[in-house]
Amino acid sequence: MTSRNLVPGAQRSAQLSFSDQPAWIVMDEVSGGWALQIGGVEQSHVDLEDPTRIVHEYLRRMANVLDEAWPHGQPLRVAHLGAGALTLARYVQATRPGSAQVVIEIERELPTLVMTALPMPGGTDLEVVIGDAREELAAMEGRRFDAIVLDVFSGEESPAHLAAKDFYLEAFSHLEGDGMLLVNVGDDAGQRFLAAQVRELEEAAAQAGHSGVWTLTHASLLSTPADGNMVLLAGGALSSPQIEQWRSAWLQAGPHPAAVLDPAETIEAFEGRGCPQSG
């Protein structure tokens, strides 16, 4: 590969074989930086000059969670299920140098496209695994992570084998005792898929012996349902005696207006929103 091909920040494209969608890296004329578009829809944003600047709200909330749940600067072992433009992996490297990260991505062409057009920060320790998130995580028998980030859901079109209690239980088995699962759930205004995921994750957490599900989102989505994203959290880390301090920090960090729901508030918020009753 010539040096010209390694120039940071370049418009490039690739045809994704799994989804049969075109993927583009294009300059973001509004926010600055670079955007990953798949099928003409923006999926991720990267600021090469400042990888700690995160434009998408749900990723900013995830970054805030990582910032508070472990001592600042401490390297983490993080598994990213779904690559996108590797925005959060870049953030972890910038804020926690020495972190060992792995990304599992089903679109074979995507990581190459992203890392060629938008090189990772120097010193990044990132293992790329191509394949189905559930299958490849299961193949990592005995491997444990501090955090697992699941970012593959898009409403009712989401992979059913990942949107289930059994998969969440498998993910928990790959976490350290004080680890955390961070799940981004995008949904339409009906929030039926989101409500179902709250239920599935709640049941998995209970079976695994963890406290319930926390929710971080834009406050307006709780009072006026609309298309949007919510971040669900579960795992042993959330039993920390510092959890109320973390909650205050997450609220203060935004993006605003921010809402942070504890497990009881999460259950109350999603009752009657299309979440099937167990029984």
Summary of the structure (lengths in Angstrom):
residues: 279
radius of gyration: 18.0
end to end distance: 58.2
largest distance: 60.9
contacts: 899
relative contact order: 0.12
helix: 35%
strand: 28%
